[in-house]
Amino acid sequence: MAQQAVQLDRETFSCSICLDLLKDPVAIPCGHSYCMNCINDHWDGEDQKGIHSCPECRETFTPRPVLKKNTILAALVEQMKKTGFQAAPADHRYTVHEDVACDFCTGKKLKAIKSCLVCLASYCEKHIQPHYEVAPLKKHKLVEPSKNLQENICSKHGKVIDIFCCKDKKCICYLCSVDEHKGHNTVSAAAERAERQRELEERRGNIQQRIQDREKDVKLLQQEVEAINHSADKTVEDSEKIFTELIRLLQKRSSDVKQQIRSQQETEVSRVKDVQEKLEQEITELKRKDAELEQLSHTEDHNQFLLNYPSLPALRESTHSSSINIRPLRHFEDVTAAVSELRDKLQDVLRDSWTNISLMVTEVDVSPSEPESGPEPTTRAGFLKYSCKITMDPNTAHTMLVLSEGNRKVTRMDQHQIYPNHPDRFTDWCQVLSRESLTGRCYWEVEWSGKRVYIAVTYKNISRAGDGNECRFGYNDKSWAVNHYKDIYRYESNFLHNNIWTSISAPRSSRVGVYLDHRAGLLSFYSVSESMTLSHRVQTRFTEPLHAGVWVCNTGGSAEFCKLK
């Protein structure tokens, strides 16, 4: 009995909204009490209706009552806390704001565990029992608790919506089927649901299978990433070792040459000093003899002079030439020349080898979605699969060219523009290169206007300074180009490579398509209009990455790299 009294006290002083002990308790006009925050939150949700109700007895109030803290009730709650009573644990059978309440509970509502689509009502665990025990009710359709049961009632006829109109693709009631949907093919909503459920499960199966396939692909790609990273790291490590060995070898050769030079230097200097020492000794001896002769020459006594003169020794023949032949500034210079020659040969080897190394790096392609090379596409849609975004590099543009449209368009002006000096800039020909390097399979289109325009691909190391053919697209072995010419009398196109001209016939068009398969060494130019017509195809071997380029020959002419979908 004492335990019952304690439980009664807990329920008496608990808020029926939050199911906890009252906090800042207030009593509303119907007599029920709530936490001030709880009832305010409840009424805030009803403000738009303009009518405010009690959550327990549903009595309504207009206007919204003004709430004041019930000091006596608050004191009682505080006293309960001090004497050790606590609020009863939240009974999760009772509803909170987001729950569906049982339509048959009186007083404090219990949570509904099922809703009936026939009765259009929701039931708690107690009130649902007849639907499990009474034969007619067992046939009713029970679903998870729903607040939207009224949506299953026809707004026009007030009947249960349980039929599906196959023609209008909507759910209707029985009266709708004999009224505005008369003659339409109808089935029960349950049957249509079963069919759609079957389709849904099939689609889910397909989706889940695709998810599994994609997850496998992702796993394979992750493995490929790990393999790429491992291969790259290993290659970097091996390359560093090889270059370190090369550097060590060069340092060893440098040390050997230095040692040989110093050794030969010591030998030659010793030989020269030996000769020098003997010469100096001869000079000393000659000076002594000269002094004796000088002294004899000053003897005044003739008899004494004649007496001593025969005793003078004869002058010995010199062991050295009267003059030393010194090569002017030519000692070890031949060695320097030989080392310079070696340097030049190494530079040539490194340059050629570096081209191959660079090409090998850029040709690394592990994409599982695209083969290393394949047949050239036959439709524009096929080409567009390989479309790439191309922009022009302002640092390469001749000063009479102006770039626009995000550096996709170039226009020839009638006067020079102000550009900073740059070693990559074309100095004499109105040409410009793409910023992007091109490898693999690429496709792009160029829209041109004016009298004459060249559309080209070229290696990056094409010459830029001067007006020679080594700088002009198509006039050297570093570039390939088609030029289009038109005026009021004629239209012509030519292909150029290494200054060899080939006339090409293609439909007149202001748009040129360019397809590159770098690995296969394939370069094709197309005339693009309603259809694509091949203008010229090149089969070669590309040894370096390529860049797209345009050459606008006449003032007012332009070329634009098109945005492709």
Beta strands, then each sheet from edge to edge (+ up, - down):
strand 1: 25-27
strand 2: 33-35
strand 3: 52-53
strand 4: 60-61
strand 5: 114-116
strand 6: 121-123
strand 7: 142-143
strand 8: 161-165
strand 9: 170-173
strand 10: 186-188
strand 11: 401-404
strand 12: 409-412
strand 13: 431-433
strand 14: 441-449
strand 15: 452-459
strand 16: 479-486
strand 17: 491-497
strand 18: 500-504
strand 19: 511-517
strand 20: 522-528
strand 21: 532-539
strand 22: 546-552
strand 23: 558-561
sheet 1: 1+ 2-
sheet 2: 3+ 4-
sheet 3: 6+ 5- 7+
sheet 4: 9+ 8- 10+
sheet 5: 11+ 12- 23+ 14- 19+ 20- 21+
sheet 6: 13+ 22- 15+ 16- 17+ 18-
end
